[in-house]
Amino acid sequence: MTAPDLPARFDGDADLAPRADLIGVRLRETGEMIGQCGITRQRIDQDEVVEVGYLFARAHWHRGYAVEAASACRDWAFRELPIDELYAKVRSTNVASMNVAIRLGMTVRRTFTTHYRGVDMPHLAFAVSREAWSRGRRSVPEEPAGS
């Protein structure tokens, strides 16, 4: 997945089209689909938020793929959408996903519980603000042209 793949999912709708969803992520070398990532609308308690979602096959964890894909989605969302914050919903037992959210510059904003098939599942709502994202981008040196 590349950032240019994302706008088609939103039909150019600056208000985030309801069709927004996750996009398959494939390895460049083999074409194997290893996961999915994208920008979606989600509910956290009574609030509707814009979320970067990422889901990868366990065999491909701890290789940086989720951070790379989610970073591209985060950057696209802040460049193209009129949002002040971007969220990641993470189950409270999913340490790997928590680490991805932290590497995206996110911090825990609140806890909440989802109810799925009769089971209560505690979650953490991670988020990064546009302001914090912008500050983080200024602190990273630009790559020289042509690299």
N, C-alpha and C positions, 0 to 999 in steps of 0.2 A: 504494500500500500504506500502510496505517496500522497503528500498534501494536495497535489492537483486532482486526485481522485475524489476528494471530499466535496467540492462544491456541487457536483452533479447530484449528490444525495440531498441537497438542500434546495434544489431548483432555484437558486439565486434568491431565496426568500430570507431576508435579513431577520425575520422573526422566528426562524428555525422551523422549517416545514415539519409536519408530524411524521413524514416518512423517514426522517433522520434515523440512521441505524448503524450497526457495526459493519465493517468491511473486512473481508478476508485478508489475512496477511500471509504471504508466501515467501519462502526462501528464494533469493535471487538465483542461487547456484542450481537448485533442483526443481523449483516450481512447487515444491511440497507446501500445502497449506498447513501452517503451524498454529494459527490462532485467528483472532479477530479483534478489531479495535475501531473506535469511532466516537462520534459525538451524538448523544441522545438526550431526550427529555426524560427526566425521572421524577418520581415523587419521593420526598423525604418528609415524613409525617404529612402535614397539610400543604407543604410548599412544593411547587413545581420548580425544578432546577435544571440547568444544563450540565450534563455529566460527560466526562471522558470515560468510556468503558473499555476494558481490555480483558481478554480471556485467551489464554494460550495453553496448548497441550503441555502437560507436566514435563514431558521429555525435553522441552525447549525452555524451561525455566532457568533462571540464573545465567543467561547469556546476553542480556541487555536488549532483547527483542521487544519486550513490553515497554520498556522505557523509551526506546527509539520510536516506536509507533505512537505511543501515547504523547510523547513530546511533540511530534509532528502534528497530531490532532489538537493538542493544547494551543500550539502556536497558531494554527490555522483558525481556531475558534476565536482567539483574541484579536487576530488581524481582521477577520471577516464578519463576526457577529457582534451585535450591540449588547454585550454582556459585561457585567462588572465582576462576576465570579464564575469559576468553573469548579465543579465538584467531582468527586469520585466516591461512590458508595462501596464500602469494603466490609465484608463480614468480619466480626471481631476476632475470629480464629485464623484469618488468612494473613499471616505475617508477610508472605511474599508480595501480596498486593499492597499491603501497607507500605512496604519498602519502595514499591514503584511510585505510589502517591507522594511519598516523602521526596524521592528523587525528582519528581515533577515540581517541587517547591511548595507542596501542599502541607497544610497542618490540619489537625482535627478541630472541627468547628462544633460538633455535637455528636451525641449517640442517639440511636433510635432502634426500634425493633420492627422487623418485617414478619409477617405471618404467612408461611408458605406450607400448604398441605397440612394444616393443623399444627405446625411446629413454629414456635417463636424463635427467631434468629436475630440475635443482637448484631448491630452494625455500627460502624463509625462513618461519619460524614466528613471526609477530607475536602478541603477547598483551597484554591489560590485566587487571589484578587488580581484584577488587571494591573493595578498599581505595583504589586509585588512581582508579577510576571515581567512588567516593563523594567523595573529596577534590576531584576536578574539578568535581563537581556543586555542592559547597558554595562554590566560588570564583566561580560564575556567578550574578549577581544574578537573583532571581526576577522574573518579569514581573508588573506590577500586575494585580490582578483586573479582568476585563472588557476586557483588551486583545486 
